[in-house]
Amino acid sequence: MSAPHSVEPKFTNRLIHETSPYLLQHAHNPVDWYAWVEEAFDRARSENKPILLSIGYSACHWCHVMAHESFENEPIAKLMNDHFVNIKVDREERPDLDTIYMNAVMMMNGHGGWPMTVFLTPDGVPFYGGTYYPPTDRGGMPGFPRILISIAEAYQAKRDEIAESAESILSELKRLETVKPAEGELSHEIADHAANNLLRMLDPVYGGFGRAPKFPPSMTLTFMLRQYARTKDPAALEAVELTLQKMANGGMYDQLGGGFHRYSVDERWLVPHFEKMLYDNALLSRVYLDAFLVTGNEFYKRIATETLDYVRREMLDDGGGFYSSQDADSEGEEGKFFVWSPKEIEALLGEQDAKLFCRYFDVTEYGNFENHNILHVDVEAESIARLMRVSVEDLNAAIARGKQILFEAREHRIKPFRDEKMLTAWNGLMLRSFAEAARVLNRRDYLDVAINNANFLLSELKRGSRLLRTHKDGESKLNAYLEDYAYLADGLLALYEATFDLRWFEESRALVETMIEQFADDSEGGFFFTSADHEKLIARTKDWYDNATPGGNSVAAHVLLRMALLTGEEHYRQRAEQILKLLKSAMMRSPSAFGHLLCALDTMLASPFEIAIVGLLESAKTQELIAEVFNRYLPNKVVALAEPDNDRTAQTIKLLEHRQQIQGQPTAYVCRNFYCQTPVTDSQKLAEQLAS
């Protein structure tokens, strides 16, 4: 029997030549799509047509819905093609465009999101926009065809009004970037005020800050752990622990495969949007690891390692790069890959184990998500064991067996689509997470992942002193942004502390220098989102806020502070301080939007431990000293190591200058507040110095 012939697509547009999986998903739409290219703007000018700009990303559920309802709909596509020049953008490849036009949509509507639909003049200036539009009038929302016809008619009949609106929006976009420094010095009062505001916003039952939908507040939790370490306020730690436990026991966490979904639609962390993003899992694995160091609770260690193991299993390319995301949908249904029925579980586990498993994970005939069940844990194992009249040990054994069997069965399901482009910035976040976990947990396998990732990024996404943004199918492209430089420099510093290989420090510092040269605003302070030689857009934005990912300025400030401590170069510290002063008032007013920057403030105001170790890296005594440093929660520290008589390392990292072994023994030097304590060769004495 001969193989069936593949069906030729009815339509193919210019997106077929792109590498972005999101753009390729639209390559066979009847819409005459362009990528963001000058040719599209030239055509808009010559044909006197407005531009329809659609921005989304491959893991976005509602992007898929609008694509199916409207962009695959031939009559709607004809309206788009007849009246507009249509441009499709992957927000993950082009966050510069996403930032500008999202700001515009927020101004027009008071809210934003994806898919984003923006109408532009041929010069790229927005005059109208929104998010998802249904294919017909629905629930008070105008249908997309009605919007298209109205905009097309207005563009021809009311050109002066549109020009005036566009000019007003452009002026406001440019004004957004102007931030003036607040009066007064930086102080811990800023952090205390921010922490108090956050505690007032805390959900005392389910954790998290604010109401549903709830996004994982990883950076805010990291700040609150630092606040607890500084003030010993139990409320700060309680807020962190409540949130971490509720998130990890909820449906937002993949109870079988590890890793976190994007966010919860309800206050209980039960029903998620099922996409999994690389950046969430990088940030969350890190805060769970920190919580383990603070509390010693093995639960947090388990969640951190399960999350990193998920990333290594599902999101790691053979070449060493990390993929971007996994979709929410499989087989056209949201969450289908992740949900279960009692019958499926009983068929796999047998009657007795299935009863225990279903009771523990709250699996019922009625379900908790569209007549299916999202696994989650509402009650502690001890209570379930009493209820089911079994020992805790027997219950835990049944749960462990069941998780393994269901996971293996789930592997035979059709998996959600995976966006296999590799973004420099997000890889930098995950590089830091694997490097820190490797050091804290003494995991050589995690260290190998981190080293391979750094090698991949520096070989495939670096050209001379410059970075590129994205890599897919052997092709690297697009000028990198501030976050690419800042995140990767941060990750490389963490890898230096995990290996003490000088190469990683030197690569990090070189990126910091390029970041300053290309992105710094020497007149107003801070860093622009795009480089000095970037494509000219309608506005040159600055990335101030910590949203789903840390703001570029936040990470830059933190990296600069650490680099200043290691090198003794004061100008690094001054640049970081300038950013913090610019955003002093904003941090107090809106702490949930500045979680990572508040961590940088903590470093700025702390007396960081400056730890220099001299000894052979492979020596058992040297390793004891290193372990003493990293087996405790010291968020404000820098650590450098030189082997004896290694002059090059000491010349490169000033913290190591003039450091010698004492009596030929591996030696640790601990300095703080411009003074150094007595050098020690004994790990117990080092512990006493670090506890002071």
N, C-alpha and C positions, 0 to 999 in steps of 0.2 A: 504493500500500500504506500503510495507516494505521500510525502509530507504536504500538508495544506499550504497553499500560497498565502503569504502575509498580505493583509489588506493595505493597499496604498492609501495614505492619508488624502482626504479630499482637498485640504488646504496646507500650504507650507509658507511661512513668512520669514522675515529676516532673522528672527530669533534663533533659527536653526543653526546659525553660525556662532552662537554664544556658548560659554562653558557653564554658566550658572544653571544648576538644576531647576531653579524657579523659572528662569526665562525659557528654558527648554520645554517646560511644562506647557508653555503658551505658543510654542513654535508651530503648532498645527491648528491654531484658532483661525477662524475666518477674518479676524481683525488684522488689518494691515499694520502690524506692530513694527516699531523701530526700537532698538536699544537707545540709550542716551548718547546720541551722536549728533555732530553738527549738521549732518545731512538732513535730519528731521527739522531743525530750526530753519535751515535754508528753504526747505519746501514750504513750511508754514508761512514764511515771509513772501515767497513768490506766489503762493496760491491765496494769500490773505485769509488764512484759517487759524483759529485758535488751536492750542495743543491740549490734548487730553493726556494727562500724566497719571499712570496707575502704578502705585508702589506697594509691594508686599514681600512675602518671603515663603519659602517652600513648606515650612511646618505650620503655617497659619491656616486654621480650619476655615474661617470665613473668607479667606482669599480663594480657597478651592470652591466654596459655595458660589461666590460671585463669578468665578471663571466658568463654572458649569452653567449657571443660570443665564449669564449675559454674554461672556466673551466667546462661548461656543454656540451662541444663538445667532443664526445667520441674519434675521431681520435687524436685530440689535447691532450686530457687527456692521451691517450696511449703513445704518445711521452714523455709527462712529467713523466709518471710512469716508462717507460722503461729506461730513461736516467738520471733521477734525483731523489733525495729524496726531497719531496715537503712539505714545512712548511707554514702554514697560520697564520698570527698574526693580532690581533686587535690593531691598534696603540693607541687607547684610554686606553686599559688595559696595554699595554707595551710601554709607551713613551720612556723608556730607549733604547729599541731596535730600535724604530722608529728614535730616534735622531742619533744614531750611523750610521745606514744604509742610512738615508737621507743625512747625511753629506757626505757619500761616493758617493752617486748618484750625489749630487751637484758637487763634485770634478770631477767626470767623464764627466758630461754633461753640467755643468754650470747652471742647473735648476733641480727642483725636483717636486714632487707632488704625488698624489695618484690616482689610485692604484700604489704602488711602487713594482717593480719587480727587485730582486737582486739575482745574482748568487754568491755562496759562496764556499770556500773550505770546506772539512769536519771539519775543525777547526773553522768555522764560519767567516773566513776572506773574505771580498768581493773582486771580481776581475772583475765583469762586472755588469751593472745595468741600469735601465731606469724606465719608468712609465707605461703608457698604451701602449699596442701593439695590433693592429688590428688582426683579424683572418687570413687575407690575405694581401698581399702587397697593400698599399693604400696611395695615396697622397704623395709619396716619403718616406713613413714609411715602413720598412720591416714587413712582417706578423709574428705573433708569432711563427708559425711552423718553418719558416726560421731561426728565432733567436734560437729556441730550438736546431735544428739540428746543426747549426754553433757552438754553445757553447759546445754541447756534443762532437762534433768532435775535437774541439780545446782542450778540457780538456784531451782527450786521446792522441792527437798527439803533443801538444805543452805544456806539463806539466811544463817545466822549465820556459817558458815565463809567464805562468799563475802564477806560484809561485813568480816570480819576481814582477809582477804587484800587486799581493796581498800584498807582503811585502812593496812595495812602498806606497800603499793606507793605510795600517795599520800604517806606520810611520807618514804619514800626518795626520791621524785621531788623533793620540796621540799628535802631535804638536799643533793641534787646541786648545787644552785645556790650553796651556801655554800663560798667559797674564801677562805682566809686568806693574807695576804701572807707571803712567806718572809723569814727574817732576812737581814740583810746588804744591801749595795748592788748595784745592777746593774753588771755588768762584762762585758768581752769573754770572760771565762772561761766564761760561759754558752754563748756561740756556739761557742767552741772545743770544749767538751764535747759540744755537740749535733752539731757537724760530725764529730767522732771517732766518735760513736755511729753516725751515718749511714754513714760509710765502712766501718765493721764490717759493716753490713747490705747493702752494695753487692754486687750480682751482678757478679763481675769479668768474666764472659763476655758477657752480654747487657745489662748496665746495669739501672738500676732498683734499688729497695731492697726486699729481701725476695723471697718466692717468688710463684709464680702463685696466683691470678690477679693480673695486674699492672695497676694504674691509673697513668695518666700523672702523675708526681710533679712537676707544673709549679712549685708554690710552693717545694718543697724544692730543686729545681734552681736557682731564682732566688736562694734563700738561699746555696747553695753557690757561685754566681758572685760574690756579694757577699763571701763568705768568702775566695775566691781573690783578689779585688781588694784586700782588707785585708791578708791574710797572705802572699800569693804562694805558697801551698802548692800545688805542682803536682798533688797527689792530688785536691784539690777540683775543679780544672778538668778533670782526666782523667775523673772520675766524671760530670761534667756532659756532656762531649763524647761519651763512650761511650754514655750513655743517649739523648741527643738523636739521635745517628746511628742507633742500633739502632731506636728508635721510628720515625724518619722513613723508614727503609728497609724496615720491616716491613709486615705486612698491616694493622696498626692505622692506618696512614696510607693514605689513598685515593690510590694512585699515579697515577690518571688525573684525578681532579677536585679534588684537594687537600682539606685538612681531615682531622681525626682522629676516629676512632671512639672509643667510650666507654672501653673497656679491652680488654686481651688476656687470653684464658683460659689462655694458656700462657706460659712464661718467655721465649720468643723474640720476643714482640710479633708473632707470626704470625697467629693466629686471633683476631679481635676479637669482642666483642659489637658488632653493626654500627650501633647507633644513633649519631647524631652530636648532641652537645649544644652549645648556644651557648657555655656557660661554659668548657668544655674548650678550644674553639678560640680564645676570647679569651685565656685564660691561656697556652696553648701558643704562640700567635703572638708573644706578648710575650717569652717566655723565649728563643725562637729569635732574635728581633730583638736581645735583649741579648747572646746568644752571638755573633752577628755583630759587634757592637760590640767585644766582648772580643777576638775572635780574628781578625777580618777575613775569615773563611771564607765565601765566597759561597754555599756550600751552605745555611747557616743562613738567610741572607737569602732564598734561593729558597723554602725551606719556609715562612718567615713570610709572604711575599707570596702564595704559592699558597693558604695557609690563609685569609688575609684576602680573597683574590679569590673563594674558594669561598663565604665568608660573604656577600660582596656579591652574588654571583650567585644563591645559593640561599636565603638566610636574611634578605634585606632587603625589607621592605615598601615599597610605593610612597610611603607617608607618612613614611618615615624610620626606623621602628622595626625592631628585629630580632626574628625569630621564635625560638621556644624550642628546638626540636629536630626531628630527622628520625628516623623509626622504623628499627628493625632489619629489619623484615619488609617484603616486597612480594609480592603475589600469594600471601599466606599462608605464605611460606617465608622463614626468616631468611637474610639476606645475598644473596638471589637477584639483586638489582640489581647487585651488585658482582663476581660471580664469572664465570669464563670457562672454556671448553674449548679445547684446541688446534685443533679443527676450526673453531670460530667465528673464532679469530684468523687461521687460514690463509685462510679465505674472505674475510676483510676485507683482509688485508695481502699476500696472495700468498705463494708458497712461500719465497722467499729472505728477505724481511723477517720473515716469521713465525718462521723458524728462529732468527734473531737475537733477536727480541723474546721468544720463549718461553724461550730459554736465559738471557737477561738477567733475566727476571722469574720464572724457575723454574717455568714452566708445563709440566706433564707429563700423560700419558694417565691416570695414576692420581689426580692431583689432591692437594690438601692439606686439603680441606674438603668432606667428603661427596661425593667423586668429582668435585668441581669445583676450580678453582684461584683462590686469592686471590693477586693480584699482589704480589710482594715482591722485594727485592734482597738476595741473600746474598753475592754476589761482586762485586768492583770491576770497572768497565768494562774496564780495561786487561787483566785476566786473561781476561775473556770474549773480548775481541778477539783475544788470542793463541790461545786455544783454538779460536775459529771462523775463524782465519786471515784476519781483516780488520783494517783500520786502526781505531784508536779513533775517528777522525773519522767513518768510515763507519758504525761501530756506533752512535755517538751520533745520527747523522742518522737511521738506521733507527728507533731508539728514539723520537726526537722525532716522526717521521712516524706511527709506530704508536700512540703515546699520543693524538695528535690524532684519528686515524681511529677508534680504539676509543672515545674519549670521545664523539665525535659519534654513533657507533652506539648507545652506551649511553643517550644522551639520548632515544632512541626506545623504550626499555624503560619499563615501568610503574614510576614512581618510588615510593620509600617514602613513607608518610604523613608529612605535615609538621604539627607542632603550631604553629599560627599565632597563639597568644596571645603577647603581648609583655609581659615582666616587667621592672619598673623596675630591679631589682638587676642582672639579667643584662645588660640593655641598658647599664647603667653600666659593667660590666666591658668590654664590647665597645667602648663609646665611648672608654675610655682606650686600648685597643689601637689603634684606628684613629687617634686623635689622636697617639699617640707614634710610630706608623709614618709618619704624614704628616710629622712634623717631622724624624725621623731620615733618612727616605728621600727627602725633598723631593717628596712625592707630593700634588699638588693634588687629585687625584681622591679620595684617602683623606681629605683634610681636608674635602672637600665632604660625604662620607658622615658624618663625625663631627659637623659643624655641623648637618646635617639631622637627625641623630639627637637631638642636644641640643635642637633646636627642637621636635621631636616630643614628647620626654619632658616638657619644661617646659610645653608647651601642652596636651597630652592627659592627663598623669598628675600634674599639680600643681594643687591647688586652694588658693589663698591661700598660706599657708606650709606646707601639708601635702601629702604625696605619697599617691598611690594605688598599689596593688600591680600590677594587671594591666589590659591593654587588649586587646579582641578585638571585631571587627565593629562598630567605632565606639563601643563602650561601655567606659568605665574604671570600675573598682570595687575594693573591698576596701581596708581601712586598711593602709597600708604598714608594713613592719617595719624594724628597725635596719639590716639589710643594704641595703635600698632607699635609705635616706638616706646610708649610708656609701659604698656603691659609686658612687652618682651624684655625690656630692660629690667623690669621688676622680677620676671621669671628667671632671668639669667643670674641676677643677684642671689635669688634663693638657691639656684643650682650651684653657684659658687660655694655657698655655705653648706651645701649637701656633699660637695666633693673636695673643696679647697683646691680645685684646679684653676690656676690663675687665668686660663683662657676665658673662662666664663665671666670673670670680673672685667677683664679688658674689653670683651665684646659688649658688656652692659654699659660700661663707661663711654665707649665709642658711640653707642646709640643715644645716650644722654647728650653728648656733644652735638650730634646731628639734630636732635630734638630742639635744642636751644637755638642752633643756627637757623633752622628752617621754620620753627613754629612760634618762637617767643615774640611777644608783643612788648618791645622795650619801652614804649611810650606809656601804655595804659596798664601793663602788668598781665601776668598769666600767659597762656598759650592759645593760639588759634587752633581750630580743628583741622585745618588744611595747611599744607606747606606753602612757603613763599612762592614756589614755582608751580603751584597747582593750577589746574584749569580755572579760569576766571568765572565765578558764579555770581548770582545777583547779590549775595551777601557773604562775608567771610565770618563764620560763626565761631563762638567759643563754647567748649563743652564743659559747662559748669556743674551740672547736676549728676548725682549718683542715681540712676534709674534702674533698669534691669541689669545693666553693667556699670561698673564704676566710671565716673567722669574722667576724661583724659587729664584734666587739671588736677583732680584728686590723686590719681596714681602718680602723675608727674611730681607733685609735691612730696609724696611719700618717698619716691625713689631719690629725689634730690636730697632729702634729709639724710637718708642712709648713705648716699654717696659722699656727702659732706663729712660724716663721721669717719668713714673709711679713708678718705683722702686728705682731710684737713682743709679742703678748699672752701672758704667761707662764701664764695659767690653762689655755690649750690644752695646753701642754707638760705641766703637772702632771697633768692627767687621763690623758694618754697614759702617763706614767710610772707612775701608779697601776695601770693595767691590766697593764703589764709586771711590776711587782713582785708582783701577785697570782699571776701565772703563771710566775714565775721557776723554781720547782722543776719544774713540769710541762714547761717547754721543755727542760730538761736531761734529764728522764726519758723523754720521748716526743717527740723532735724532729720525727719525721715527721708528727705531728699539729699542728704549730705552724709550718709553713714560712713563712707570711706574717707571723706575729707575730715570728719571728726576724729577718725583714727590717726590721720596725719597730724592733726592738731595735738592729739595726745602725745605723739612722738616728739613734736616740736617743743612742748612744754615739760616733757619728762626729763629725767636725768638718765638717758639711755646707758645701758651697760655697753662699754667698749671693751671687747674681750679679744685679746691677742694670745694665741697659743703658739709656742715654738717647740717642735718635736717631730720626729719621723712619723708620718701619717699612719703607717702600718704598725707602729709600736702599740702594744696593748695598753701601756700607761697613757699614751697620747689619746687613745680611743676612750679611756676612762674619763679623761678630762672633757673631751668633746661630749660624751654622753651626759655628763653632769650638767652641761650647759643646756642641752636640748631636751632633756627629760623633764623640764619644768616649764611653766607658763611665764615667759619673759617676752612680752610683745615688743618691748622697746629695747632692742639689743642689736648690735652688729658683731659679727665674729669673723676673725681672719686667722689664718694659720700659715706659718712659714716653717719649712724644714731647716735644720741648722745650716748656716753658711749659705743660704739661698739669698744672695744679695739682690737679685732681680725682683723677687717677690716683695722684699722689704722696701725697695725703691719705688715700686708701683703702688703699694698700699701703705700709706704713711703710718697707719695704726701699728704696723709691724716694725717700724724703723727703730733701730738700736735695741731690739729685744734679743736677749740671749737666753740659752738654757742655764739653769742653776745647777751647778755640780753635775753637768752632763745629763740631767734628767729632763724629760718633757715638762714644760713650764707654762703656766697660765698667768697672764697679766690682766687684772680687772681695773678699769678706770671709769670714773663717773665725775661729773661736775668739775672738770678740769683738775682732778687729782687722781692718782693711782694708788691702789692698795699694794701691800707687800706681795711680790710674785710668789706663787705657790706651785709645788710639784705634787701635792697630794689632793685627790679628788674630794675628800671630806672637807679639807680647808677651803677648797674652791666653793663647795656647797655653802659653807658658812658665809663667804663673801657675797655670794649671789642672793642669799636670804636676807642680807642686811638692808 
